[in-house]
Amino acid sequence: MLLGGRPFSVARRCAPVVGLLLTCGPVPAQAATPTVDAMVLNATVASVSPPVFLAVQGPSTYTLAGACSPTFPSYISTDDGLPHVCPGVTGSGTYVNVVCGTGTLSGTLTITELPGETSGLAYTGVLVAGLGLIEGSYSDDGGSGVAVGVALITPEPPTSCLTGVQQFQAQIVAVAAYLR
């Protein structure tokens, strides 16, 4: 409920004014505390079509598949504060090339969490020489919020921008905050 442009719950708070006289008024609603997820993802970006070359070109579509980083606890959520394993990440999107590894991208990721839950990220970003920033909307545990991250892509040998890159390795570090 809004009162004077501020949210209030329907609960009442009463305070003594003089002697036994009480006044009651609405209690301000408590601000919800966001849940924060932090993750490190490794993925193979495959099926890049058309391949990415050295010169400017229109959008290429891609799919990706991978998992959270196996080298350390790679998925931490503030709802329990414990490190988690995420066995999978999949996604797809488009990349518009300016120069090989420099351009814009957009797409979606589905992150598989244990035990069998998933979270989602719809993102946009910009890359310069394979290093980029991403931002987007994040959903998990029935809630939604925002995410930001850093992405690093490297061509998978033996392809290069001269011959046309059809596969990349991607590492993504992201932090998301959401309300349930």
C-alpha positions in Angstrom: 0.0 0.0 0.0 1.3 3.5 -0.8 0.8 6.4 1.7 2.2 9.7 0.7 4.2 8.0 -2.1 5.9 5.7 0.4 5.2 1.9 0.8 3.5 0.9 4.0 2.4 -2.5 5.3 -1.1 -3.0 6.7 0.4 -3.8 10.1 -0.1 -1.0 12.7 2.3 0.4 15.2 0.9 2.0 18.4 2.6 4.4 20.7 1.6 6.0 24.0 1.0 9.7 23.7 -0.2 10.8 27.2 -1.0 8.3 29.9 -3.2 5.5 28.5 -4.1 7.3 25.2 -2.6 5.4 22.3 -2.1 6.5 18.7 -1.8 4.0 15.9 -0.4 4.4 12.5 0.9 2.4 9.5 4.2 0.7 9.9 6.7 1.4 7.0 7.3 -1.7 4.9 10.7 -3.2 5.2 12.9 -3.0 2.1 13.5 -6.4 0.7 17.1 -7.6 0.8 18.4 -8.8 -2.5 20.0 -12.1 -3.0 23.4 -11.9 -4.7 24.9 -14.7 -6.9 28.5 -14.6 -8.1 29.8 -17.1 -10.7 32.7 -18.0 -12.9 31.7 -19.7 -16.1 33.8 -21.5 -18.8 32.2 -22.3 -22.1 33.0 -23.3 -25.7 31.3 -20.9 -28.1 30.6 -23.2 -31.1 28.5 -23.0 -34.2 29.5 -19.5 -35.1 27.7 -18.7 -38.3 28.9 -17.1 -40.5 32.5 -17.4 -39.2 34.1 -14.2 -37.7 36.7 -12.6 -40.0 39.1 -9.7 -39.6 36.8 -7.2 -41.3 33.5 -5.6 -40.4 30.6 -7.9 -40.9 26.9 -8.3 -40.0 25.6 -10.4 -37.2 26.8 -14.0 -36.6 24.8 -16.3 -34.5 26.3 -18.6 -31.9 25.6 -21.3 -29.4 27.6 -22.1 -26.3 27.9 -24.9 -23.8 30.1 -25.4 -20.7 30.1 -25.4 -16.9 31.2 -23.3 -14.0 35.0 -23.2 -13.4 36.3 -26.5 -12.0 39.3 -24.8 -10.4 37.6 -23.3 -7.3 34.1 -22.9 -5.8 32.6 -21.1 -8.8 29.0 -20.3 -7.8 28.2 -18.6 -4.5 24.8 -17.3 -3.4 24.1 -15.1 -0.4 20.9 -17.1 0.4 23.1 -19.7 2.1 26.6 -18.2 1.8 28.0 -21.6 0.6 30.1 -22.3 -2.5 28.2 -24.4 -5.0 29.0 -26.4 -8.1 27.1 -25.6 -11.3 27.4 -28.5 -13.7 26.3 -26.7 -16.8 25.8 -23.5 -18.8 24.2 -23.3 -22.2 23.2 -20.3 -24.3 22.9 -18.7 -27.7 23.1 -15.2 -29.2 24.3 -12.9 -31.9 27.7 -11.1 -32.4 28.3 -8.1 -34.6 31.9 -7.9 -35.6 33.8 -4.6 -36.1 37.3 -6.2 -36.1 38.0 -9.8 -35.0 37.2 -9.9 -31.2 35.8 -6.4 -31.2 32.1 -5.8 -31.5 28.8 -6.1 -29.7 26.9 -9.2 -28.5 23.6 -10.2 -27.1 22.1 -13.4 -26.0 20.8 -15.7 -23.2 22.4 -18.1 -20.8 20.8 -20.9 -18.8 22.9 -21.9 -15.7 22.2 -25.3 -14.2 22.5 -25.3 -10.4 22.4 -28.3 -8.1 20.0 -29.9 -7.3 18.4 -29.5 -10.7 17.6 -25.8 -10.5 18.3 -23.2 -13.2 18.9 -19.5 -13.4 18.9 -17.3 -16.5 20.7 -14.3 -17.8 19.6 -12.2 -20.8 22.6 -10.1 -21.7 24.1 -7.5 -24.0 27.7 -6.5 -24.1 30.6 -5.0 -25.9 34.0 -6.6 -26.6 37.3 -5.0 -27.4 40.1 -7.3 -28.5 38.3 -10.2 -26.9 37.7 -8.6 -23.5 34.3 -7.2 -22.7 31.6 -6.1 -20.4 28.2 -7.6 -20.2 25.0 -6.5 -18.4 21.5 -7.8 -18.4 18.5 -9.2 -16.5 18.9 -12.2 -14.2 16.3 -14.6 -12.9 16.7 -17.2 -10.2 14.5 -18.7 -7.4 11.4 -17.1 -8.8 12.9 -13.6 -8.6 14.5 -11.3 -11.0 17.1 -8.6 -11.0 20.3 -7.3 -12.7 23.7 -8.8 -13.6 27.0 -7.4 -14.6 30.1 -9.2 -15.7 33.4 -9.4 -17.6 33.9 -11.8 -20.5 37.0 -13.0 -22.2 36.8 -14.7 -25.6 39.8 -16.4 -27.4 39.7 -18.1 -30.8 39.9 -21.8 -30.7 43.0 -23.0 -32.7 43.6 -23.7 -35.5 41.1 -21.0 -36.6 42.0 -17.3 -36.8 40.4 -14.1 -38.0 42.3 -14.5 -41.3 40.7 -18.0 -41.9 37.4 -17.4 -40.1 36.8 -18.2 -36.5 34.1 -20.8 -36.0 34.7 -21.6 -32.3 35.8 -19.5 -29.3 36.6 -20.3 -25.7 34.7 -18.0 -23.3 35.3 -17.2 -19.6 32.7 -15.1 -17.8 32.8 -13.7 -14.3 29.4 -12.3 -13.3 27.6 -11.0 -10.3 23.8 -10.8 -10.1 21.5 -9.2 -7.5 17.8 -10.1 -7.5 14.6 -10.0 -5.3 12.4 -12.9 -4.8 
